[in-house]
Every structure is written in C-alpha cells, then in structure tokens.
C-alpha cells in the first residue's frame, strides 16, 4: 500500500464518519436513527469496504456489523436500543482511525443487538 493510498483512504473514511456524526447530531432516539438509516448506511457501507483495504480490519469489521443492522432498519425492521451503541461505535471508530484502538467492546455491544434481530 502506498502512502498516498493510505492518506486518501484515511481522509475518505474520516469524511464518512463525520457525515454519520452530522446525521447523528440531529438524532435523539432510535426512531430518529430509523428515519435516517438509509443515509447512515450509505456512509457505513463505504467504511466497511475501504477500512480493511488499508489495514484497519477492526474498523471494517465493526462497520460491517453496523451496516447489516442499518440495512435491516432501512428495510423497516425495528431495532430497540440501537441509538446509544451506534453513537459509541462511531466515536470509537474515529479513535481507531487515529491510533491503535481496541474496538472489541463496541463490537460486542453491536453483536448483542444483532443477535436479537430476526433474519
């Protein structure tokens, strides 16, 4: 991987996280997330694909888990208790983009939510 690729990819992921943060800044509840789920999912989908290509597998893995839930929400499925863990996950992903950071707790929270959702 070239330094240029890493620079561009890092900027793009950070831009996507900023986009999600802006949306979440206008949200106060699960219902607000549901209303914006398709837009949030578009940002998350880009992170899911790009992060592993630049060596940020933990960010990509968390984004993948979030992407699955967001797709289900966008398709009309209700998911209770998602707003807080989504906020936490995005904050943790921002940190992980800056430095080595353990995302296992955020991943565990999202996996717990995912396990309660019907396929």
C-alpha positions as a printed NumPy array, in Angstrom:
array([[  0.   ,   0.   ,   0.   ],
       [  1.343,   3.353,  -0.946],
       [  1.453,   6.274,   1.446],
       [ -0.772,   8.182,  -0.973],
       [ -3.439,   5.465,  -0.89 ],
       [ -3.374,   5.401,   2.917],
       [ -3.662,   9.172,   3.041],
       [ -6.614,   9.276,   0.639],
       [ -8.35 ,   6.275,   2.247],
       [ -7.925,   7.7  ,   5.749],
       [ -9.405,  11.012,   4.641],
       [-12.335,   9.292,   2.947],
       [-13.157,   7.146,   5.984],
       [-12.856,  10.14 ,   8.296],
       [-15.172,  12.089,   5.963],
       [-17.706,   9.244,   6.095],
       [-17.513,   9.137,   9.909],
       [-18.006,  12.907,  10.003],
       [-21.039,  12.516,   7.743],
       [-22.527,   9.929,  10.094],
       [-21.749,  12.13 ,  13.098],
       [-23.562,  15.06 ,  11.497],
       [-26.643,  12.923,  10.938],
       [-26.479,  11.516,  14.471],
       [-26.112,  15.057,  15.827],
       [-29.718,  15.656,  14.808],
       [-30.894,  12.379,  16.327],
       [-32.155,  11.852,  19.861],
       [-33.596,   8.357,  19.744],
       [-33.84 ,   5.038,  17.944],
       [-36.763,   6.476,  15.97 ],
       [-34.557,   9.289,  14.638],
       [-31.938,   6.734,  13.6  ],
       [-34.644,   4.711,  11.832],
       [-35.69 ,   7.79 ,   9.851],
       [-32.071,   8.378,   8.746],
       [-30.971,   4.741,   8.477],
       [-30.588,   4.617,   4.695],
       [-28.312,   7.652,   4.661],
       [-26.263,   6.407,   7.625],
       [-25.988,   3.005,   5.96 ],
       [-24.572,   4.529,   2.746],
       [-21.732,   6.096,   4.758],
       [-21.171,   2.907,   6.776],
       [-21.102,   0.771,   3.633],
       [-18.17 ,   2.782,   2.257],
       [-16.268,   2.405,   5.533],
       [-16.982,  -1.337,   5.552],
       [-15.309,  -1.754,   2.184],
       [-12.431,   0.668,   2.462],
       [-11.145,   0.164,   6.017],
       [ -9.881,  -3.424,   5.585],
       [ -8.051,  -2.469,   2.363],
       [ -5.953,  -0.017,   4.345],
       [ -5.202,  -2.329,   7.257],
       [ -7.968,  -1.171,   9.597],
       [ -9.663,  -4.564,   9.847],
       [-11.211,  -3.761,  13.236],
       [-12.895,  -0.637,  11.838],
       [-14.083,  -2.594,   8.8  ],
       [-15.458,  -5.409,  10.931],
       [-17.427,  -3.058,  13.172],
       [-18.671,  -1.14 ,  10.119],
       [-19.796,  -4.436,   8.566],
       [-21.808,  -5.348,  11.674],
       [-23.377,  -1.884,  11.79 ],
       [-24.098,  -1.99 ,   8.053],
       [-26.087,  -5.233,   8.42 ],
       [-28.243,  -3.735,  11.178],
       [-28.733,  -0.458,   9.322],
       [-29.872,  -2.323,   6.179],
       [-32.474,  -4.181,   8.221],
       [-33.674,  -0.949,   9.803],
       [-33.872,   0.736,   6.385],
       [-35.979,  -2.224,   5.223],
       [-38.457,  -1.484,   8.011],
       [-37.32 ,  -3.659,  10.882],
       [-37.462,  -2.045,  14.336],
       [-34.333,  -2.379,  16.459],
       [-34.66 ,  -1.154,  20.022],
       [-31.668,   0.223,  21.883],
       [-29.522,   0.912,  18.813],
       [-29.012,   4.69 ,  19.079],
       [-26.578,   4.687,  22.03 ],
       [-24.382,   1.828,  20.793],
       [-24.314,   3.383,  17.305],
       [-23.104,   6.696,  18.763],
       [-20.465,   4.898,  20.812],
       [-19.341,   2.818,  17.846],
       [-18.857,   5.85 ,  15.606],
       [-16.852,   7.625,  18.33 ],
       [-14.708,   4.536,  18.848],
       [-14.147,   4.155,  15.106],
       [-12.913,   7.761,  14.915],
       [-10.338,   6.998,  17.615],
       [ -9.308,   3.782,  15.854],
       [ -8.65 ,   5.755,  12.668],
       [ -6.171,   7.965,  14.536],
       [ -4.29 ,   5.34 ,  16.517],
       [ -4.327,   1.705,  17.544],
       [ -7.55 ,   1.271,  19.484],
       [ -9.454,  -1.773,  20.719],
       [-12.965,  -1.916,  19.275],
       [-13.904,  -5.235,  20.878],
       [-16.315,  -3.726,  23.424],
       [-18.182,  -1.777,  20.74 ],
       [-18.197,  -4.877,  18.527],
       [-19.598,  -6.932,  21.406],
       [-22.429,  -4.425,  22.007],
       [-23.344,  -4.401,  18.325],
       [-23.145,  -8.215,  18.108],
       [-25.508,  -8.462,  21.084],
       [-28.011,  -6.198,  19.313],
       [-27.571,  -8.108,  16.065],
       [-28.314, -11.427,  17.803],
       [-31.762, -10.137,  18.812],
       [-32.76 ,  -9.252,  15.241],
       [-34.63 , -11.733,  13.083],
       [-33.038, -12.641,   9.76 ]])
